[in-house]
């Protein structure tokens, strides 16, 4: 029974990913210099995520629209990033945005909070 649920969840996730890809819209346009400045700021961010998670897809969709190529780290079962998230973030929950600022690390959970942070900082 557990295998069927996992299969259905993954299949539904793939369908959601497909529709996300074909309905994304356009990226935010910035001058080359402005985009380079944004990308240098993104070096301090990483998104811990599952590929087919609807909340992760929602977050990646906003990243795409804001033209934010943030590093994505899969937290699937055998990933070393899963242990990193648990040990340093405190729980395995996706999506989670790792924000490093002047040597301090903040772990921001919840897609709404992550999207709000990205919009305030980069929109």
N, C-alpha and C positions, 0 to 999 in steps of 0.2 A: 504493500500500500504506500509506504514511504517513497519508494522508487517512482511510482506513478505521479505522486504529488510533485516531486522534484522535476520529473520530465515535463509535466504541465506548466509548472512555474517557469522553467527555462524556455519552453516553447512560446509561452505568452510573452516573456521578456524579449525574445527574438522578434516577435511580431511588432512589439512596441518600438524596438530599436529601428526596425525597417521603416515604420511610419514616421518616426522622428527624422530619419535621414532624408525622406522624400518631402517632408513638410517644413524643414528648418527655416527657410527664409534666408535673408542676407546677413552678412557680418557687418558690424559697425566699421565704417571707413575712417581711418586716421591718416594723417600724413606719415610718411616713412619715419621721420624723426620722432613724432609722437608715439608711433607704434613701437619703435625701438626703446623708447623710454619706458613704456608700459611693460614690454617684455623683460626689461632688466629688473623691474619690480616683481615680476612673476617668479623670479628665481627663488624667492623666499616662500613660495606657496606650493602645496602638493595636495591633490584630491585623492583621498582613499575611497575606493568605490568597488561596487560589483558591476559587471558589464550590463546585465539585464535588469537591474533594480530600477523600478519606475522613478523613485526619488533621485537616484543617481542620474538617470536619463534626463530628468527635469533640470538638474543642476548643470549637466554637460551642455544641454541645449542653451541655457542662458550664457554659459561660458563661450559657446560658439557665436551667439548673437553679439556678445560684447567683444568678440575677437580677442579672447584671452586663452592662448595656448598654454594652459597650466599643466604641469606634469601630473599624469594620472597613475595611481598605484593600485593595482588589483589586490583585493584582500580575500581572494578565494582560499580554499582550505590549505593548500600547500605553499602559499606565498609567504615569504619572509616579512612582507609588509603587514600581514595579519598580526604577527607577534609584536611588531613595532607599534601598531595601533593599540593593541591591548595593553602593552606595558607602559606606553607613554601617554596615550589618550585616555586610558582607563576602561574602555569597553570596545567591543567589536560591533560597531553600528555604522552603516553607510547611508548617505555620504558623510564624509568628515573632511574638513579642510584644515590642513596643518599650516599654520601661519607663524613664520619666524620673523621676529622684529627685534633687532639689536641684541641678539643672543637669547632672547626669551621666546619660548614656543607656546602657542595657544592652539588648542584643538577645538574647532568649531563644528558642532554637530547640527543636524537638521537642515534639509534643503532650503527651507524658507529663510533661515538665518544666514546661510551661506550666500544665497542669491542676494539678499539685502546687503550684505557686506560687500559683495562684488559690485553691485550697482552703485553704492555710495562711494566706493574707492575708485572705480574705473569708468563709470558711465559718463 
